[in-house]
């Protein structure tokens, strides 16, 4: 049972990491875009990237399960806890920094009922396209939040890989 949960947790962490890492790798190119080009490009992420959203909470649950099953006090337990905390922090960065800006980028987009419901959660308008906060502030908040999320996801992935590789070896 633990072996299967380890595999599932790793897969879910990777699926959660990939979109954040993709956004982080786009950063240098996107920072070169003009305002008009950036406003044209930004809505393309919906709905594609949102499909991977299930992986974050699922990865947190699976990793919490692994931590619960790990013998207390061992290195694998500590590394699994580190991975879990990294995933929780990654998810918190999304809700505190990325999600509120998504509301801005998706103004005027036709969203399905599920998408509209999701993006309205905790929504607080970060300006409007007619009277926005400086667009570069919103861009930077959105882009750099993904860099932080990618770093947290990668650290969680590494911690989990080492925890699994060393499990039971103490």
N, C-alpha and C positions, 0 to 999 in steps of 0.2 A: 504493500500500500504506500509506504513512504517513497519507494522508488518511483512510482507513478506520479505522486504528488510533486516530487523533485522535478521530473520532466515537465509536467504541466506548468509548474511555477516558472521554470526557466523560459518556456515558450511564451508565457504570458508577459514576463518581464521584457523579453525581446520585442514582442508585438507592441508593448507600451513604449519602449525606447525608440523604435524606428521612426515614428512621426516626429518626435522631438528632435532626434538626431538629423533627420532630413531638413527640418526648419533651420537648425543651427548651421548646417552645411550650406544652406542658401544665403546665409547672412551677408557675406561679402558682396555677392552680386546684387542682392536686394537693396543694400545701402547705396548703390550707384544709381538706382532708379529715380526718375523725376517723380514729382507728386502725382501727375496724371498717370504715369505708367504704374506706379505703386498702387494707386486706387483701382486701376484696371486689373491688376494681377491678384490683389489680395482676396477677392471673393472666390477665386477658383478652388480654394481649399475645401469649401463646402460643396457637396457632402462627403467627398472622399476621405479626408482625414478624420472626420467624425466617426467613421465606422470602426476605427481602432480604439475609440474611447472606452469600449467595454473592457478592454484589457487592463486598464489601470486599476479599477476597483477589484477585478478578478485576480490580478497579480498580488495586490495587497492581501486579499483573503487567502490565497494559496500560500503566500510567504508567511503569513501569520500562522497558518496551519503547520507549516514546516517548523517554525520556531517553537510552537507549542509541543511538537513531537520530539524536538531535539533534547538530548540529555542536558539538564541545567548545568551551567558552569563550564561547559566545554567551548573550545574555540569555534566549532561549527555553530553552536547556539549563539555565540556573540556575533559571528559574521552574519548569520541569518537575521538576527535582530538589527544589525547595521543595515542590511539590505531592506528590511521592512521599514525602518525609519526613513531611509532614502526614498522609498516609494511613496510613503505618506507625505514627505516633504515635497516630492515632485507633484503630487496631486494637489497639495495646498497651494503651490506656486500657480498652478493652472487656475484654481478658483479665485485666488486673490489678485493675480496680475494679468493673466492671459484672458480669462473668460470675460471680464468687464469690457475689454477692448474689442473682443469678438462682436459684441453688440454694435459697436461703432462701424466695424468693417462690413457688417451684414445689413446695414440700413438700405432699404430699397430692394433687397434681394427677395425673390419668391422662395420661401421656405415651406417645406411640407409641414404637416401638423406636428409630427414628432420633432423635427428640427426647430420649429418655432417654439415649441414647448421647452425644449432643452435650452436654447439660447436665451430664453426669457427668465430662467432660474437665476435668482439673485441679481437680475439685470439692473444696472444703474447706468444711465446714459453717460458716456464719457465724451460729451460734446455731440454736435450734429455736423453733418456735412456742410450745412450753411454757416454755422457758427461753431466750428470745432475748437477744441484745444489745439495747440500747435500740432499739426499732423505728424511732425517728426517726433514729438514726445510720445504720441500714441504708437507710432511705428517702432520706436526704440523700446518702449515698454513691452510691446508684443514680441518683437524679435529677440530681445535679450532674455525675456522670460523663458523662451524656448531654449536658449543656450543653457540657462540654469537647469531647466528640466532635463535636457539631454545629459548634462553632467551628473545630475542626481540619478538618473536612470542607468547610466553607464557604471557609476560607482556601485549601485545596487546590484547590477548584473554581475560585476566582478566579485563582489562580496558573496553573492549567492553561488557562483561557480566554485569559488575556493571553499566555501562551507560544504558544498556537496562533495567536492573532491576529497576533502579531509574528514568527512563524517565518519565517526567510528574509529578513526585512526589514532586516538589519544590513549 
